[in-house]
C-alpha cells in the first residue's frame, strides 16, 4: 500500500495498492498551498517494495523587492511570501525631505519595485520695508522655486536695488530673482 499526504498530514486521494517493484501514481490535486511551492515528495515511489507513507514537501515562495530612487538602485531584498520588508534608509536628496515609499511594504505577495518618495523642503523669505521696518513674509516657498515679490512692495515707490542676506540657518538656498535666498531677510537698500 502507498498513501500520500499533504502539508497538514492529511491523506490525499485513496490508498493505492501497488504490485511489488511497480510505481505508485502521485496525486495531482490537493497540493497547492498559499505562499509555498510544492517541490516534490519525501521519498521515491517508482519501485515500491513495501508499504509507503509519502509526504508532500514544500518551500516558502520568495520574492525580490527592489528599492530605487530616480531609477537608481538603492538596495535589493529577498523576502518570503507574506513577510513585511524593512525598507532601507532613503538617500539624502538636497532640498527634499523623505515622504515614504510608493508601495505598501506589509504582506509581500509578489516581486516589487519600490520607489522612494520625497517632498520639497519649504522655506520662509522675509522682506523688510526700509522705512516702516515692517516685515513681509513669503512662507512655504518650495525648494527650487522662486518666491513671489510681495504685492505690498510692488505697488510702492520703493525698488530693491541690492540685497543684504541675513541667514537664519545654514541650509541650501532657493533661487529667486537670480539671487539665492533661504529663510532670509531682505534688508535693502531701497530707492524711490
C-alpha positions as CSV (number, residue, x, y, z in Angstrom):
1,X,0.0,0.0,0.0
2,X,1.1,3.6,-0.7
3,X,-0.6,6.5,1.0
4,X,0.1,10.2,0.0
5,X,-0.2,13.1,2.5
6,X,-0.5,16.8,2.1
7,X,1.4,19.5,4.1
8,X,-1.1,19.1,7.0
9,X,-0.5,15.4,7.2
10,X,-4.0,14.7,5.8
11,X,-4.4,11.8,3.3
12,X,-4.6,12.8,-0.4
13,X,-6.7,10.5,-2.6
14,X,-7.3,6.8,-2.0
15,X,-4.8,4.2,-0.6
16,X,-3.0,2.8,-3.6
17,X,-2.4,-1.0,-3.8
18,X,0.8,-1.4,-5.9
19,X,2.3,-4.6,-7.1
20,X,5.9,-5.4,-5.9
21,X,8.6,-3.3,-7.7
22,X,5.9,-1.2,-9.5
23,X,5.3,2.6,-9.3
24,X,2.6,4.3,-7.4
25,X,0.8,7.2,-9.1
26,X,1.3,10.6,-7.4
27,X,-1.8,12.7,-6.9
28,X,-2.1,16.0,-8.8
29,X,-4.8,17.6,-6.7
30,X,-4.6,19.0,-3.1
31,X,-1.0,20.1,-3.4
32,X,-1.4,23.9,-3.7
33,X,-0.6,25.8,-0.6
34,X,-0.7,29.6,-0.4
35,X,2.7,31.1,0.0
36,X,4.5,27.9,-0.7
37,X,5.9,26.0,-3.7
38,X,5.5,22.2,-3.9
39,X,9.0,20.8,-4.5
40,X,8.3,17.0,-4.5
41,X,7.8,14.1,-2.2
42,X,9.8,13.0,0.8
43,X,10.6,9.6,-0.8
44,X,10.8,7.7,-4.1
45,X,7.8,5.6,-5.1
46,X,8.8,4.4,-8.5
47,X,9.8,0.9,-7.3
48,X,7.6,0.0,-4.4
49,X,8.8,-2.9,-2.3
50,X,6.9,-2.2,0.9
51,X,4.1,-0.1,2.4
52,X,4.9,3.6,2.0
53,X,3.7,6.8,3.6
54,X,4.7,9.6,1.2
55,X,4.5,13.3,2.3
56,X,4.4,16.4,0.1
57,X,7.4,18.7,0.5
58,X,7.3,22.5,0.3
59,X,9.5,25.6,0.5
60,X,8.5,29.2,1.0
61,X,7.7,31.3,-2.0
62,X,10.4,34.0,-2.1
63,X,10.1,37.4,-3.7
64,X,12.5,40.1,-4.7
65,X,11.9,43.7,-3.5
66,X,14.0,46.3,-5.4
67,X,14.2,49.7,-3.8
68,X,15.0,52.6,-6.2
69,X,15.3,56.4,-6.3
70,X,15.1,58.1,-9.7
71,X,15.8,54.8,-11.4
72,X,19.0,54.2,-9.4
73,X,19.2,51.1,-7.3
74,X,19.2,51.7,-3.5
75,X,19.0,48.1,-2.3
76,X,17.5,44.7,-3.2
77,X,16.0,42.4,-0.6
78,X,14.5,38.9,-0.8
79,X,11.6,38.1,1.4
80,X,9.2,35.1,1.8
81,X,5.5,35.2,1.0
82,X,3.5,37.4,3.4
83,X,6.5,39.0,5.1
84,X,6.9,42.6,5.9
85,X,10.0,44.0,4.2
86,X,12.1,46.5,6.1
87,X,12.9,49.5,3.9
88,X,16.4,50.8,3.6
89,X,17.3,54.4,4.5
90,X,16.3,57.0,2.0
91,X,19.2,58.5,0.1
92,X,19.8,62.2,1.0
93,X,18.4,64.4,-1.7
94,X,19.4,68.1,-1.5
95,X,16.4,70.3,-0.8
96,X,13.9,67.5,-0.3
97,X,12.5,65.5,2.7
98,X,11.7,61.8,2.8
99,X,8.0,61.0,2.1
100,X,7.9,57.3,2.4
101,X,7.7,54.7,-0.5
102,X,5.3,54.4,-3.4
103,X,4.2,50.8,-2.5
104,X,2.9,49.0,0.6
105,X,5.7,47.0,2.4
106,X,3.5,44.9,4.5
107,X,2.5,41.3,3.5
108,X,4.5,41.0,0.3
109,X,2.9,38.6,-2.2
110,X,4.8,39.3,-5.4
111,X,8.1,40.8,-6.8
112,X,8.1,44.6,-6.3
113,X,10.0,47.6,-7.5
114,X,9.6,50.3,-4.8
115,X,10.4,53.9,-5.4
116,X,11.5,56.4,-2.7
117,X,9.2,59.4,-2.5
118,X,10.2,63.0,-1.5
119,X,8.6,66.3,-1.0
120,X,10.4,69.6,-1.5
121,X,11.5,71.5,1.6
122,X,9.7,74.8,2.2
123,X,11.4,78.0,3.2
124,X,10.4,81.4,4.5
125,X,11.6,84.6,2.8
126,X,11.2,87.8,4.8
127,X,11.2,91.3,3.2
128,X,11.8,94.3,5.4
129,X,10.4,97.7,4.4
130,X,13.3,100.1,4.9
131,X,11.0,102.9,6.0
132,X,8.4,101.3,8.2
133,X,10.6,98.4,9.2
134,X,7.5,96.2,8.5
135,X,8.2,92.5,7.9
136,X,6.6,90.9,4.9
137,X,6.9,87.1,4.8
138,X,6.6,84.7,1.9
139,X,6.0,81.5,3.8
140,X,6.1,78.0,2.3
141,X,8.4,78.7,-0.7
142,X,9.2,75.2,-2.1
143,X,12.9,74.3,-2.7
144,X,14.0,75.1,-6.3
145,X,11.2,77.6,-7.0
146,X,11.0,81.4,-7.0
147,X,9.5,83.4,-4.2
148,X,6.8,85.9,-5.3
149,X,7.8,89.6,-4.9
150,X,5.5,90.9,-2.2
151,X,2.5,92.7,-3.6
152,X,2.8,95.4,-0.9
153,X,6.2,96.3,-2.3
154,X,5.3,96.0,-5.9
155,X,2.8,98.9,-5.6
156,X,5.1,101.1,-3.6
157,X,7.5,103.7,-4.9
158,X,10.4,101.8,-3.4
159,X,12.5,99.5,-5.6
160,X,15.0,96.9,-4.5
161,X,18.5,97.9,-5.7
162,X,20.7,95.4,-3.9
163,X,20.4,92.7,-1.3
164,X,21.9,92.1,2.1
165,X,21.4,88.5,3.2
166,X,20.8,87.7,6.8
167,X,20.6,83.9,7.0
168,X,18.8,82.4,9.9
169,X,20.3,79.0,9.3
170,X,22.9,77.5,7.1
171,X,20.9,75.3,4.7
172,X,20.8,75.2,0.9
173,X,19.3,78.2,-0.8
174,X,16.5,78.6,-3.2
175,X,16.8,80.8,-6.2
176,X,14.6,83.9,-6.6
177,X,15.1,86.8,-9.0
178,X,18.6,85.4,-9.9
179,X,19.7,85.7,-6.2
180,X,19.9,83.0,-3.5
181,X,17.6,83.3,-0.5
182,X,16.8,80.9,2.3
183,X,14.9,81.9,5.4
184,X,16.3,85.2,4.6
185,X,15.5,88.8,5.5
186,X,15.8,91.2,2.5
187,X,17.2,94.3,4.1
188,X,17.6,96.8,1.2
189,X,19.0,99.3,0.3
190,X,16.0,100.8,-1.5
191,X,15.5,103.8,-3.7
192,X,12.4,105.9,-4.6
